[in-house]
Amino acid sequence: MSERPTVMEPRIKKYRADLHIHSALSPCASDEMTPPAIVNAALGAGLDMIAVSDHNSAGNVAAVQEAARIAGETLAVLPGMEITSAEEVHVLALFPDVETAESVARHLRTLLPVAEGNYYSFFGDQPLLDAEGRTVGTETAALAAATTLDLDEVVELVHNAGGIAIAAHVDRKAFSVYSQLGLFPTDAGFDGIEVSRHFTSESPRLEEFAALGLPLTSSSDAHFLEDIGAAVAELRMTEPTFSELVLALAGSGDRSVARA
């Protein structure tokens, strides 16, 4: 009787990821945050994976993905979004594909006011860009505003779309669950928590965050090119994909997510 061939498990590798990067579409981001510039900065920072996470929109994700393909490098670009709840809590949402992200963004667009009056002069432009960084349109929804969804509804929306919901920059004094709610809602269903690039391992809050029992990651929240890669997560996965990230957040096998 012949022996069955041994099935080799995929090898776990380490990947450097910055999962919270804004393009020029975010009204508070620099005009220099174009798709090709983001890709070049990410490659220069030695990143393997990034996520384009504009405020309440996924309008420039496909262009950054195309810019990465044009560059011919092995940079994985995940579709993301930084969604603002009615309480003005920021939720970092990551999605399996750009079509899903754009579908969620279209829904959020109906829950935002129109950018009118002095909106653009106060908050900044909201350009829709192509892969070469050329402006092809302007987003007319007020992306800097809060949606009408409360925090539980935001997390539910993300999960129903097959996405990941991460509590954004929990160490910040504005737009975090702590700053807006005064506590961390353990029943909200978050898949992880993110600390900002300003957070250090010497912070007395590290123990507090670790006690939440959720994967702790770090991202740059870059609004300027020089900030890309300023804080990264170390992902232990078989490949830089959304499905592997889901498994890493769940601690499946030898996969893991940690601050680098």
PyRosetta script that sets phi, psi and omega in degrees:
from pyrosetta import init, pose_from_sequence

init()
pose = pose_from_sequence("MSERPTVMEPRIKKYRADLHIHSALSPCASDEMTPPAIVNAALGAGLDMIAVSDHNSAGNVAAVQEAARIAGETLAVLPGMEITSAEEVHVLALFPDVETAESVARHLRTLLPVAEGNYYSFFGDQPLLDAEGRTVGTETAALAAATTLDLDEVVELVHNAGGIAIAAHVDRKAFSVYSQLGLFPTDAGFDGIEVSRHFTSESPRLEEFAALGLPLTSSSDAHFLEDIGAAVAELRMTEPTFSELVLALAGSGDRSVARA")
pose.set_psi(1, 124.0)
pose.set_omega(1, -177.2)
pose.set_phi(2, -76.8)
pose.set_psi(2, 146.6)
pose.set_omega(2, 179.1)
pose.set_phi(3, -77.7)
pose.set_psi(3, 146.3)
pose.set_omega(3, 176.4)
pose.set_phi(4, -69.5)
pose.set_psi(4, 141.7)
pose.set_omega(4, 178.0)
pose.set_phi(5, -66.0)
pose.set_psi(5, 142.9)
pose.set_omega(5, 179.5)
pose.set_phi(6, -70.9)
pose.set_psi(6, 129.5)
pose.set_omega(6, 177.6)
pose.set_phi(7, -89.9)
pose.set_psi(7, 118.5)
pose.set_omega(7, -178.4)
pose.set_phi(8, -82.2)
pose.set_psi(8, 127.9)
pose.set_omega(8, 175.7)
pose.set_phi(9, -72.8)
pose.set_psi(9, 141.9)
pose.set_omega(9, 177.2)
pose.set_phi(10, -56.8)
pose.set_psi(10, 141.0)
pose.set_omega(10, -176.8)
pose.set_phi(11, -78.8)
pose.set_psi(11, 133.1)
pose.set_omega(11, 177.0)
pose.set_phi(12, -78.0)
pose.set_psi(12, 131.9)
pose.set_omega(12, 177.6)
pose.set_phi(13, -124.6)
pose.set_psi(13, 164.7)
pose.set_omega(13, 176.7)
pose.set_phi(14, -98.3)
pose.set_psi(14, 133.8)
pose.set_omega(14, 178.9)
pose.set_phi(15, -127.6)
pose.set_psi(15, 140.8)
pose.set_omega(15, 176.8)
pose.set_phi(16, -97.3)
pose.set_psi(16, 124.9)
pose.set_omega(16, -174.4)
pose.set_phi(17, -131.8)
pose.set_psi(17, 139.6)
pose.set_omega(17, 171.1)
pose.set_phi(18, -120.8)
pose.set_psi(18, 102.3)
pose.set_omega(18, -169.5)
pose.set_phi(19, -97.8)
pose.set_psi(19, 18.2)
pose.set_omega(19, -178.9)
pose.set_phi(20, -145.7)
pose.set_psi(20, 84.7)
pose.set_omega(20, -178.5)
pose.set_phi(21, -128.1)
pose.set_psi(21, 131.4)
pose.set_omega(21, 179.4)
pose.set_phi(22, -96.2)
pose.set_psi(22, 143.6)
pose.set_omega(22, 170.1)
pose.set_phi(23, -96.2)
pose.set_psi(23, 179.5)
pose.set_omega(23, 180.0)
pose.set_phi(24, -63.4)
pose.set_psi(24, -12.9)
pose.set_omega(24, 177.6)
pose.set_phi(25, -63.1)
pose.set_psi(25, -34.6)
pose.set_omega(25, 176.3)
pose.set_phi(26, -66.9)
pose.set_psi(26, 126.2)
pose.set_omega(26, -173.3)
pose.set_phi(27, -61.4)
pose.set_psi(27, -20.5)
pose.set_omega(27, -179.3)
pose.set_phi(28, -95.4)
pose.set_psi(28, 0.4)
pose.set_omega(28, -178.0)
pose.set_phi(29, -93.1)
pose.set_psi(29, 157.4)
pose.set_omega(29, -179.8)
pose.set_phi(30, -69.7)
pose.set_psi(30, 148.7)
pose.set_omega(30, 176.5)
pose.set_phi(31, -63.4)
pose.set_psi(31, -18.8)
pose.set_omega(31, -179.0)
pose.set_phi(32, -74.7)
pose.set_psi(32, -9.1)
pose.set_omega(32, -176.9)
pose.set_phi(33, -82.4)
pose.set_psi(33, 63.3)
pose.set_omega(33, 178.9)
pose.set_phi(34, -90.5)
pose.set_psi(34, 161.6)
pose.set_omega(34, -180.0)
pose.set_phi(35, -52.9)
pose.set_psi(35, -51.9)
pose.set_omega(35, -179.2)
pose.set_phi(36, -66.0)
pose.set_psi(36, -34.3)
pose.set_omega(36, -179.9)
pose.set_phi(37, -68.2)
pose.set_psi(37, -39.0)
pose.set_omega(37, 177.8)
pose.set_phi(38, -62.7)
pose.set_psi(38, -46.5)
pose.set_omega(38, -179.9)
pose.set_phi(39, -61.2)
pose.set_psi(39, -46.5)
pose.set_omega(39, -179.4)
pose.set_phi(40, -62.5)
pose.set_psi(40, -41.2)
pose.set_omega(40, 179.7)
pose.set_phi(41, -67.1)
pose.set_psi(41, -39.0)
pose.set_omega(41, 179.4)
pose.set_phi(42, -65.0)
pose.set_psi(42, -43.1)
pose.set_omega(42, 178.2)
pose.set_phi(43, -65.7)
pose.set_psi(43, -38.9)
pose.set_omega(43, 178.6)
pose.set_phi(44, -65.1)
pose.set_psi(44, -27.3)
pose.set_omega(44, 179.0)
pose.set_phi(45, -87.6)
pose.set_psi(45, 1.9)
pose.set_omega(45, 177.5)
pose.set_phi(46, 73.4)
pose.set_psi(46, 30.4)
pose.set_omega(46, -178.6)
pose.set_phi(47, -87.9)
pose.set_psi(47, 147.2)
pose.set_omega(47, 176.5)
pose.set_phi(48, -100.9)
pose.set_psi(48, -25.7)
pose.set_omega(48, -176.6)
pose.set_phi(49, -146.0)
pose.set_psi(49, 140.2)
pose.set_omega(49, 173.3)
pose.set_phi(50, -135.2)
pose.set_psi(50, 166.0)
pose.set_omega(50, 170.5)
pose.set_phi(51, -131.5)
pose.set_psi(51, 132.4)
pose.set_omega(51, 175.8)
pose.set_phi(52, -87.2)
pose.set_psi(52, 115.1)
pose.set_omega(52, -170.1)
pose.set_phi(53, -129.4)
pose.set_psi(53, 71.8)
pose.set_omega(53, 179.6)
pose.set_phi(54, -76.3)
pose.set_psi(54, 161.6)
pose.set_omega(54, -179.5)
pose.set_phi(55, -67.1)
pose.set_psi(55, 116.5)
pose.set_omega(55, 171.7)
pose.set_phi(56, 54.5)
pose.set_psi(56, 23.7)
pose.set_omega(56, -177.3)
pose.set_phi(57, -155.7)
pose.set_psi(57, 151.4)
pose.set_omega(57, 174.6)
pose.set_phi(58, -122.6)
pose.set_psi(58, 24.6)
pose.set_omega(58, -171.7)
pose.set_phi(59, -63.7)
pose.set_psi(59, -22.5)
pose.set_omega(59, -178.4)
pose.set_phi(60, -111.0)
pose.set_psi(60, 5.6)
pose.set_omega(60, -177.3)
pose.set_phi(61, -62.9)
pose.set_psi(61, -50.6)
pose.set_omega(61, -177.2)
pose.set_phi(62, -58.9)
pose.set_psi(62, -36.0)
pose.set_omega(62, -179.8)
pose.set_phi(63, -67.4)
pose.set_psi(63, -37.9)
pose.set_omega(63, 178.3)
pose.set_phi(64, -70.0)
pose.set_psi(64, -38.7)
pose.set_omega(64, 175.9)
pose.set_phi(65, -60.8)
pose.set_psi(65, -42.5)
pose.set_omega(65, 178.9)
pose.set_phi(66, -67.2)
pose.set_psi(66, -37.8)
pose.set_omega(66, 177.6)
pose.set_phi(67, -62.4)
pose.set_psi(67, -36.8)
pose.set_omega(67, 177.7)
pose.set_phi(68, -67.0)
pose.set_psi(68, -39.0)
pose.set_omega(68, 177.9)
pose.set_phi(69, -65.6)
pose.set_psi(69, -41.0)
pose.set_omega(69, 178.9)
pose.set_phi(70, -62.6)
pose.set_psi(70, -38.2)
pose.set_omega(70, -180.0)
pose.set_phi(71, -65.9)
pose.set_psi(71, -22.2)
pose.set_omega(71, 177.1)
pose.set_phi(72, 72.5)
pose.set_psi(72, 17.8)
pose.set_omega(72, -179.0)
pose.set_phi(73, -103.6)
pose.set_psi(73, 165.6)
pose.set_omega(73, -178.1)
pose.set_phi(74, -92.4)
pose.set_psi(74, 60.0)
pose.set_omega(74, 176.6)
pose.set_phi(75, -104.3)
pose.set_psi(75, 118.1)
pose.set_omega(75, 178.1)
pose.set_phi(76, -83.0)
pose.set_psi(76, 131.4)
pose.set_omega(76, -179.7)
pose.set_phi(77, -118.3)
pose.set_psi(77, 110.5)
pose.set_omega(77, 179.6)
pose.set_phi(78, -90.7)
pose.set_psi(78, 145.6)
pose.set_omega(78, 173.7)
pose.set_phi(79, -75.9)
pose.set_psi(79, 127.4)
pose.set_omega(79, 179.2)
pose.set_phi(80, -139.0)
pose.set_psi(80, -178.9)
pose.set_omega(80, -179.8)
pose.set_phi(81, -166.5)
pose.set_psi(81, 145.5)
pose.set_omega(81, 172.0)
pose.set_phi(82, -108.0)
pose.set_psi(82, 102.8)
pose.set_omega(82, -174.5)
pose.set_phi(83, -91.7)
pose.set_psi(83, 134.3)
pose.set_omega(83, 178.8)
pose.set_phi(84, -101.6)
pose.set_psi(84, 119.7)
pose.set_omega(84, 179.4)
pose.set_phi(85, -76.6)
pose.set_psi(85, 172.2)
pose.set_omega(85, 179.1)
pose.set_phi(86, -61.7)
pose.set_psi(86, -27.2)
pose.set_omega(86, 177.4)
pose.set_phi(87, -83.6)
pose.set_psi(87, 1.5)
pose.set_omega(87, -177.0)
pose.set_phi(88, 66.9)
pose.set_psi(88, 35.3)
pose.set_omega(88, 169.4)
pose.set_phi(89, -89.8)
pose.set_psi(89, 133.8)
pose.set_omega(89, 177.2)
pose.set_phi(90, -90.6)
pose.set_psi(90, 129.3)
pose.set_omega(90, 178.1)
pose.set_phi(91, -117.9)
pose.set_psi(91, 122.9)
pose.set_omega(91, 176.2)
pose.set_phi(92, -83.2)
pose.set_psi(92, 114.0)
pose.set_omega(92, -177.8)
pose.set_phi(93, -110.4)
pose.set_psi(93, 132.6)
pose.set_omega(93, 177.6)
pose.set_phi(94, -122.4)
pose.set_psi(94, 140.9)
pose.set_omega(94, -172.0)
pose.set_phi(95, -126.3)
pose.set_psi(95, 157.3)
pose.set_omega(95, -176.3)
pose.set_phi(96, -69.4)
pose.set_psi(96, -26.7)
pose.set_omega(96, -179.0)
pose.set_phi(97, -156.5)
pose.set_psi(97, 164.3)
pose.set_omega(97, -174.3)
pose.set_phi(98, -68.3)
pose.set_psi(98, -32.9)
pose.set_omega(98, 179.5)
pose.set_phi(99, -62.6)
pose.set_psi(99, -41.1)
pose.set_omega(99, 178.5)
pose.set_phi(100, -65.5)
pose.set_psi(100, -45.2)
pose.set_omega(100, 179.7)
pose.set_phi(101, -60.3)
pose.set_psi(101, -43.6)
pose.set_omega(101, -179.5)
pose.set_phi(102, -66.3)
pose.set_psi(102, -34.2)
pose.set_omega(102, 177.9)
pose.set_phi(103, -65.4)
pose.set_psi(103, -44.0)
pose.set_omega(103, 176.9)
pose.set_phi(104, -63.4)
pose.set_psi(104, -41.1)
pose.set_omega(104, -179.6)
pose.set_phi(105, -63.3)
pose.set_psi(105, -37.7)
pose.set_omega(105, 178.1)
pose.set_phi(106, -63.3)
pose.set_psi(106, -38.1)
pose.set_omega(106, 177.4)
pose.set_phi(107, -66.6)
pose.set_psi(107, -45.0)
pose.set_omega(107, -180.0)
pose.set_phi(108, -61.5)
pose.set_psi(108, -33.6)
pose.set_omega(108, -178.7)
pose.set_phi(109, -59.0)
pose.set_psi(109, -32.0)
pose.set_omega(109, 179.6)
pose.set_phi(110, -75.1)
pose.set_psi(110, -11.9)
pose.set_omega(110, -177.0)
pose.set_phi(111, -104.8)
pose.set_psi(111, 8.1)
pose.set_omega(111, -178.6)
pose.set_phi(112, -115.7)
pose.set_psi(112, 149.3)
pose.set_omega(112, 175.7)
pose.set_phi(113, -71.4)
pose.set_psi(113, 165.3)
pose.set_omega(113, 177.0)
pose.set_phi(114, -79.6)
pose.set_psi(114, 140.5)
pose.set_omega(114, 176.7)
pose.set_phi(115, -77.0)
pose.set_psi(115, 103.9)
pose.set_omega(115, -177.9)
pose.set_phi(116, -140.6)
pose.set_psi(116, 177.0)
pose.set_omega(116, -178.2)
pose.set_phi(117, 64.9)
pose.set_psi(117, -127.7)
pose.set_omega(117, -178.7)
pose.set_phi(118, -94.1)
pose.set_psi(118, 16.2)
pose.set_omega(118, -175.0)
pose.set_phi(119, -54.0)
pose.set_psi(119, -53.6)
pose.set_omega(119, -174.5)
pose.set_phi(120, -66.3)
pose.set_psi(120, -37.3)
pose.set_omega(120, 180.0)
pose.set_phi(121, -69.1)
pose.set_psi(121, -27.6)
pose.set_omega(121, -179.2)
pose.set_phi(122, -86.2)
pose.set_psi(122, -47.8)
pose.set_omega(122, -175.1)
pose.set_phi(123, -94.3)
pose.set_psi(123, -30.2)
pose.set_omega(123, -177.3)
pose.set_phi(124, 115.4)
pose.set_psi(124, 168.9)
pose.set_omega(124, -178.3)
pose.set_phi(125, -72.5)
pose.set_psi(125, 164.5)
pose.set_omega(125, 179.1)
pose.set_phi(126, -133.9)
pose.set_psi(126, 68.4)
pose.set_omega(126, -174.1)
pose.set_phi(127, -77.8)
pose.set_psi(127, 137.3)
pose.set_omega(127, 169.3)
pose.set_phi(128, -91.0)
pose.set_psi(128, 128.2)
pose.set_omega(128, -170.1)
pose.set_phi(129, -120.1)
pose.set_psi(129, 156.8)
pose.set_omega(129, 172.2)
pose.set_phi(130, -96.5)
pose.set_psi(130, -178.3)
pose.set_omega(130, -174.2)
pose.set_phi(131, -64.5)
pose.set_psi(131, -19.8)
pose.set_omega(131, 179.6)
pose.set_phi(132, -97.1)
pose.set_psi(132, 2.6)
pose.set_omega(132, 176.0)
pose.set_phi(133, 90.6)
pose.set_psi(133, 9.8)
pose.set_omega(133, 179.3)
pose.set_phi(134, -85.4)
pose.set_psi(134, 141.6)
pose.set_omega(134, 179.2)
pose.set_phi(135, -73.8)
pose.set_psi(135, 126.1)
pose.set_omega(135, -179.3)
pose.set_phi(136, -118.1)
pose.set_psi(136, 0.1)
pose.set_omega(136, 179.5)
pose.set_phi(137, 174.7)
pose.set_psi(137, 179.5)
pose.set_omega(137, 178.8)
pose.set_phi(138, -135.2)
pose.set_psi(138, 132.2)
pose.set_omega(138, 176.5)
pose.set_phi(139, -77.3)
pose.set_psi(139, 127.1)
pose.set_omega(139, -175.4)
pose.set_phi(140, -101.4)
pose.set_psi(140, -2.5)
pose.set_omega(140, 172.2)
pose.set_phi(141, -82.2)
pose.set_psi(141, 147.6)
pose.set_omega(141, -178.7)
pose.set_phi(142, -78.6)
pose.set_psi(142, 88.7)
pose.set_omega(142, -174.9)
pose.set_phi(143, -66.8)
pose.set_psi(143, -20.6)
pose.set_omega(143, -179.8)
pose.set_phi(144, -78.8)
pose.set_psi(144, -9.2)
pose.set_omega(144, -177.7)
pose.set_phi(145, -84.8)
pose.set_psi(145, 165.8)
pose.set_omega(145, 174.5)
pose.set_phi(146, -83.5)
pose.set_psi(146, 147.6)
pose.set_omega(146, 172.8)
pose.set_phi(147, -76.8)
pose.set_psi(147, 175.4)
pose.set_omega(147, 178.5)
pose.set_phi(148, -91.9)
pose.set_psi(148, 3.2)
pose.set_omega(148, -179.8)
pose.set_phi(149, -86.0)
pose.set_psi(149, 134.3)
pose.set_omega(149, 174.4)
pose.set_phi(150, -76.7)
pose.set_psi(150, 173.7)
pose.set_omega(150, -172.6)
pose.set_phi(151, -58.6)
pose.set_psi(151, -45.6)
pose.set_omega(151, 179.7)
pose.set_phi(152, -59.6)
pose.set_psi(152, -38.6)
pose.set_omega(152, -179.2)
pose.set_phi(153, -69.8)
pose.set_psi(153, -34.9)
pose.set_omega(153, 177.1)
pose.set_phi(154, -64.1)
pose.set_psi(154, -49.2)
pose.set_omega(154, -179.8)
pose.set_phi(155, -61.6)
pose.set_psi(155, -41.1)
pose.set_omega(155, 178.4)
pose.set_phi(156, -63.2)
pose.set_psi(156, -42.3)
pose.set_omega(156, 178.1)
pose.set_phi(157, -59.0)
pose.set_psi(157, -45.4)
pose.set_omega(157, -179.2)
pose.set_phi(158, -63.9)
pose.set_psi(158, -47.2)
pose.set_omega(158, -178.9)
pose.set_phi(159, -65.4)
pose.set_psi(159, -38.6)
pose.set_omega(159, 179.1)
pose.set_phi(160, -64.5)
pose.set_psi(160, -24.3)
pose.set_omega(160, 177.6)
pose.set_phi(161, -89.2)
pose.set_psi(161, 4.8)
pose.set_omega(161, -179.8)
pose.set_phi(162, 80.8)
pose.set_psi(162, 18.2)
pose.set_omega(162, -176.4)
pose.set_phi(163, -98.0)
pose.set_psi(163, 179.9)
pose.set_omega(163, 178.9)
pose.set_phi(164, -110.3)
pose.set_psi(164, 136.1)
pose.set_omega(164, 178.3)
pose.set_phi(165, -116.7)
pose.set_psi(165, 119.8)
pose.set_omega(165, -178.2)
pose.set_phi(166, -119.7)
pose.set_psi(166, 133.3)
pose.set_omega(166, 176.7)
pose.set_phi(167, -69.9)
pose.set_psi(167, 114.2)
pose.set_omega(167, -172.2)
pose.set_phi(168, -76.9)
pose.set_psi(168, 144.1)
pose.set_omega(168, 174.5)
pose.set_phi(169, 26.8)
pose.set_psi(169, 65.7)
pose.set_omega(169, -175.0)
pose.set_phi(170, -65.7)
pose.set_psi(170, -15.6)
pose.set_omega(170, -179.6)
pose.set_phi(171, -86.8)
pose.set_psi(171, -7.2)
pose.set_omega(171, -176.3)
pose.set_phi(172, -80.1)
pose.set_psi(172, 155.7)
pose.set_omega(172, -178.2)
pose.set_phi(173, -90.6)
pose.set_psi(173, 8.5)
pose.set_omega(173, 177.0)
pose.set_phi(174, -148.7)
pose.set_psi(174, 142.5)
pose.set_omega(174, 174.1)
pose.set_phi(175, 62.5)
pose.set_psi(175, 24.4)
pose.set_omega(175, 173.7)
pose.set_phi(176, -112.6)
pose.set_psi(176, 168.5)
pose.set_omega(176, 179.2)
pose.set_phi(177, -62.0)
pose.set_psi(177, -37.2)
pose.set_omega(177, -178.9)
pose.set_phi(178, -70.2)
pose.set_psi(178, -43.8)
pose.set_omega(178, -176.8)
pose.set_phi(179, -69.2)
pose.set_psi(179, -33.6)
pose.set_omega(179, -175.1)
pose.set_phi(180, -92.8)
pose.set_psi(180, -30.5)
pose.set_omega(180, -176.8)
pose.set_phi(181, -110.3)
pose.set_psi(181, -18.9)
pose.set_omega(181, -179.0)
pose.set_phi(182, 84.3)
pose.set_psi(182, -1.4)
pose.set_omega(182, -179.2)
pose.set_phi(183, -162.0)
pose.set_psi(183, 171.4)
pose.set_omega(183, 175.8)
pose.set_phi(184, -100.3)
pose.set_psi(184, 119.6)
pose.set_omega(184, -178.7)
pose.set_phi(185, -77.0)
pose.set_psi(185, 96.7)
pose.set_omega(185, -174.9)
pose.set_phi(186, -66.3)
pose.set_psi(186, -16.5)
pose.set_omega(186, -179.9)
pose.set_phi(187, -96.7)
pose.set_psi(187, 8.1)
pose.set_omega(187, -177.2)
pose.set_phi(188, -73.3)
pose.set_psi(188, -22.3)
pose.set_omega(188, 177.7)
pose.set_phi(189, 90.5)
pose.set_psi(189, 21.8)
pose.set_omega(189, 178.8)
pose.set_phi(190, -62.2)
pose.set_psi(190, 147.2)
pose.set_omega(190, 177.3)
pose.set_phi(191, -92.0)
pose.set_psi(191, -13.0)
pose.set_omega(191, -179.8)
pose.set_phi(192, -176.8)
pose.set_psi(192, 173.5)
pose.set_omega(192, 176.0)
pose.set_phi(193, -128.6)
pose.set_psi(193, 147.0)
pose.set_omega(193, -177.8)
pose.set_phi(194, -117.9)
pose.set_psi(194, 137.6)
pose.set_omega(194, 171.0)
pose.set_phi(195, -109.7)
pose.set_psi(195, 154.8)
pose.set_omega(195, -175.7)
pose.set_phi(196, -80.3)
pose.set_psi(196, 174.0)
pose.set_omega(196, 179.5)
pose.set_phi(197, -69.1)
pose.set_psi(197, -12.5)
pose.set_omega(197, 179.8)
pose.set_phi(198, -88.1)
pose.set_psi(198, -7.2)
pose.set_omega(198, -178.2)
pose.set_phi(199, -81.1)
pose.set_psi(199, 137.2)
pose.set_omega(199, 179.4)
pose.set_phi(200, -120.9)
pose.set_psi(200, 161.6)
pose.set_omega(200, 179.8)
pose.set_phi(201, -68.6)
pose.set_psi(201, -12.3)
pose.set_omega(201, 178.2)
pose.set_phi(202, -87.9)
pose.set_psi(202, -2.9)
pose.set_omega(202, -177.6)
pose.set_phi(203, -64.5)
pose.set_psi(203, 134.5)
pose.set_omega(203, 177.3)
pose.set_phi(204, -65.6)
pose.set_psi(204, -12.6)
pose.set_omega(204, -178.6)
pose.set_phi(205, -86.9)
pose.set_psi(205, -6.7)
pose.set_omega(205, -178.5)
pose.set_phi(206, -59.0)
pose.set_psi(206, -43.1)
pose.set_omega(206, 179.5)
pose.set_phi(207, -64.2)
pose.set_psi(207, -38.9)
pose.set_omega(207, 179.4)
pose.set_phi(208, -62.2)
pose.set_psi(208, -46.1)
pose.set_omega(208, -179.6)
pose.set_phi(209, -67.4)
pose.set_psi(209, -40.6)
pose.set_omega(209, -179.7)
pose.set_phi(210, -62.7)
pose.set_psi(210, -32.8)
pose.set_omega(210, -178.1)
pose.set_phi(211, -68.8)
pose.set_psi(211, -13.4)
pose.set_omega(211, 179.3)
pose.set_phi(212, -71.2)
pose.set_psi(212, -17.4)
pose.set_omega(212, 176.7)
pose.set_phi(213, 76.0)
pose.set_psi(213, 18.3)
pose.set_omega(213, 178.6)
pose.set_phi(214, -112.3)
pose.set_psi(214, 152.4)
pose.set_omega(214, 176.3)
pose.set_phi(215, -57.3)
pose.set_psi(215, 134.5)
pose.set_omega(215, -178.8)
pose.set_phi(216, -106.2)
pose.set_psi(216, 119.2)
pose.set_omega(216, -179.3)
pose.set_phi(217, -122.0)
pose.set_psi(217, 173.2)
pose.set_omega(217, 179.8)
pose.set_phi(218, -141.6)
pose.set_psi(218, 139.9)
pose.set_omega(218, 179.6)
pose.set_phi(219, -140.2)
pose.set_psi(219, 163.6)
pose.set_omega(219, -176.5)
pose.set_phi(220, -79.2)
pose.set_psi(220, -27.2)
pose.set_omega(220, -171.1)
pose.set_phi(221, 53.4)
pose.set_psi(221, 41.7)
pose.set_omega(221, -171.3)
pose.set_phi(222, -66.4)
pose.set_psi(222, 128.5)
pose.set_omega(222, 171.4)
pose.set_phi(223, -112.3)
pose.set_psi(223, -7.5)
pose.set_omega(223, 179.8)
pose.set_phi(224, -133.7)
pose.set_psi(224, 149.3)
pose.set_omega(224, -175.6)
pose.set_phi(225, -57.3)
pose.set_psi(225, -39.6)
pose.set_omega(225, -176.4)
pose.set_phi(226, -68.0)
pose.set_psi(226, -13.6)
pose.set_omega(226, 179.9)
pose.set_phi(227, -88.8)
pose.set_psi(227, -14.4)
pose.set_omega(227, -179.3)
pose.set_phi(228, -61.5)
pose.set_psi(228, 126.0)
pose.set_omega(228, -178.9)
pose.set_phi(229, 83.5)
pose.set_psi(229, 3.6)
pose.set_omega(229, 179.6)
pose.set_phi(230, -66.7)
pose.set_psi(230, -24.4)
pose.set_omega(230, 172.2)
pose.set_phi(231, -142.8)
pose.set_psi(231, 133.9)
pose.set_omega(231, -176.3)
pose.set_phi(232, -136.9)
pose.set_psi(232, 163.4)
pose.set_omega(232, 173.3)
pose.set_phi(233, -106.9)
pose.set_psi(233, 145.9)
pose.set_omega(233, 173.3)
pose.set_phi(234, -100.5)
pose.set_psi(234, 115.6)
pose.set_omega(234, -177.9)
pose.set_phi(235, -106.5)
pose.set_psi(235, 126.8)
pose.set_omega(235, 174.8)
pose.set_phi(236, -102.7)
pose.set_psi(236, 105.9)
pose.set_omega(236, -173.7)
pose.set_phi(237, -146.6)
pose.set_psi(237, 175.3)
pose.set_omega(237, 177.0)
pose.set_phi(238, -86.3)
pose.set_psi(238, -25.8)
pose.set_omega(238, 178.6)
pose.set_phi(239, -161.0)
pose.set_psi(239, 157.3)
pose.set_omega(239, -176.8)
pose.set_phi(240, -82.9)
pose.set_psi(240, 76.5)
pose.set_omega(240, -178.7)
pose.set_phi(241, -130.3)
pose.set_psi(241, 163.9)
pose.set_omega(241, 178.2)
pose.set_phi(242, -62.4)
pose.set_psi(242, -44.7)
pose.set_omega(242, -178.2)
pose.set_phi(243, -61.7)
pose.set_psi(243, -37.3)
pose.set_omega(243, 177.5)
pose.set_phi(244, -70.7)
pose.set_psi(244, -34.0)
pose.set_omega(244, 176.8)
pose.set_phi(245, -63.4)
pose.set_psi(245, -40.5)
pose.set_omega(245, 177.2)
pose.set_phi(246, -58.6)
pose.set_psi(246, -45.4)
pose.set_omega(246, 179.9)
pose.set_phi(247, -66.4)
pose.set_psi(247, -37.0)
pose.set_omega(247, 179.7)
pose.set_phi(248, -66.0)
pose.set_psi(248, -41.1)
pose.set_omega(248, 177.4)
pose.set_phi(249, -64.2)
pose.set_psi(249, -30.6)
pose.set_omega(249, 179.1)
pose.set_phi(250, -84.6)
pose.set_psi(250, -6.7)
pose.set_omega(250, -179.2)
pose.set_phi(251, 69.4)
pose.set_psi(251, 30.9)
pose.set_omega(251, -177.2)
pose.set_phi(252, -73.9)
pose.set_psi(252, 133.1)
pose.set_omega(252, -177.8)
pose.set_phi(253, 62.3)
pose.set_psi(253, -132.4)
pose.set_omega(253, 176.4)
pose.set_phi(254, -98.9)
pose.set_psi(254, 12.9)
pose.set_omega(254, -178.8)
pose.set_phi(255, -76.1)
pose.set_psi(255, 153.3)
pose.set_omega(255, -179.9)
pose.set_phi(256, -163.3)
pose.set_psi(256, 163.2)
pose.set_omega(256, 175.6)
pose.set_phi(257, -127.6)
pose.set_psi(257, 132.9)
pose.set_omega(257, 178.8)
pose.set_phi(258, -153.8)
pose.set_psi(258, 158.6)
pose.set_omega(258, 172.4)
pose.set_phi(259, -68.2)
pose.set_psi(259, 135.6)
pose.set_omega(259, 179.6)
pose.set_phi(260, -77.2)
pose.dump_pdb("model.pdb")
